Amino acid sequence: MDNFIVSARKYRPTTFNSVVGQEHITSTLKNAIKTHQVAQTFLFCGPRGVGKTTCARIFAKALNCDNPTPDFEPCNECESCKAFNASASFNVYELDAASNNSVEDIRALVEQVRLAPVGAKYKVYIIDEVHMLSQSAFNAFLKTLEEPPAYAKFIMATTEKHKIIPTILSRCQVYDFRRIKETDIMKHLQYVAEKEGVKAEEEALRVVATKADGALRDALSIFDQLVSFSGSNITYEAAVTNLNVLDVDNYFKMVDALFDEDTTKPLLLFDEILEKGFDGQNFIAGLASHFRNLLVAQNSQTVKLMEVADTIKQKFIAQAQNADKALLMRALEMTSKCDFNYKAATNKRLLVEICLMQINANYIWLKKKGAQVAFARQPREC
C-alpha cells in the first residue's frame, strides 16, 4: 500500500512566495534579510492554520542559505537548504512548548544556545505554541532573550498572544498573521485539485473555504475528506452533503417565506431544517449572513462585497430588488440578536421561532402600512 501524505503536508510552502495570504509578513521578512537588519527574537501570532510555523521554517532556512535568489528566497540547492529539507540540520532547533514547557526544558535549550553554529551564519530556535510555557520557564528564558549571542535567532509562534508575559513581548518583534481570505483559499484549492487530478466545482471549493474559516490547513484537510468521499469529481451537492452544510437555496426559500403573509411557512421550513439534523444556531447565523448579502446586493457599488459565485450573486440581486431596505435592516438586527442569545436560551428552538415570527410580522406590518399610505394618497371624488 502506498504511503498517503495529507495535502496540508504535501503542499506545505517551501518559499516565501508560495505562502498564501500573508504577503505583509513575507515581504517584511525578505526585506530584513536583504538589509541585514534581522532582529534577535520574533513572535509570530495569529489563528491556527494560517502559516506561522511554515513561515518560521522558511525564514530559518533563508537565514542560513548560501546562495539566496535575487528575491532573497532560499535556493533549496545549497548544503544548508538540503540539510534543512531532509530534517538533518544541526543549526535549526525546533521545540514544541506544548509538551516541553518546564524549566528543565528551557534550561536545556539555553545550554544549546552557548554552542556556535556549524558551517552556517546563524543558529535558529523555533518554539511552537510558546504560550504553553510555564511562568517559571518564561522567567528562565528572559535573560537569554535579552542578551543572546549574535549568532542566535529565536522565532516563537503562538495562537494566544495575550498569554505571553509583557517582559517577553517587549523583547520580540511581533508579527500578526491574519485569517486567509476565502478567495485566496479557493485559488490554492484549485491549484491542489489540478495537481491531484481532481475535478472540483467552484461552488464546492467555496463551501470548503467557508467551512475552513480562514485556516488553510483546515481547508486542505476538508478537501482530502471530500476526495475520500467523492473520488476525483467533487460536486457542490457532495460537498454540502458530506460537510453537513445548509444549502444556500434553503435561505432563499426561508426569506421568500418570511416575506409572505402566510405565517406558517417559515415555521414549517425551520422544522424541515431541524429534521435534517442541522443546528439551530448555524441556521440563524447563516440567515443573518443572507440578510447582510441582500443588503449589499441592493447597491451596485457594494455587490462586490459578497464572496459568492456569480450565479448565486445574481440570485441575491434578484431577491434584493423585491425587499424593503428597512425590513432587511430590522431582520438583520433580529437574527444577530437571536444568534447572540442562542447559547443562553433554555428553549433554543422557541427562540429561533420567535425571531422568524417577528421578522414575518414586521413584513406584514410594513405591507399594510404601505397600502394605507397608498390609499390615503388616492384622489377622492367630489
Beta strands, then each sheet from edge to edge (+ up, - down):
strand 1: 41-45
strand 2: 92-96
strand 3: 123-128
strand 4: 152-158
strand 5: 173-176
strand 6: 199-200
strand 7: 233-234
sheet 1: 2+ 3+ 4+ 1+ 5+
sheet 2: 6+ 7+
end
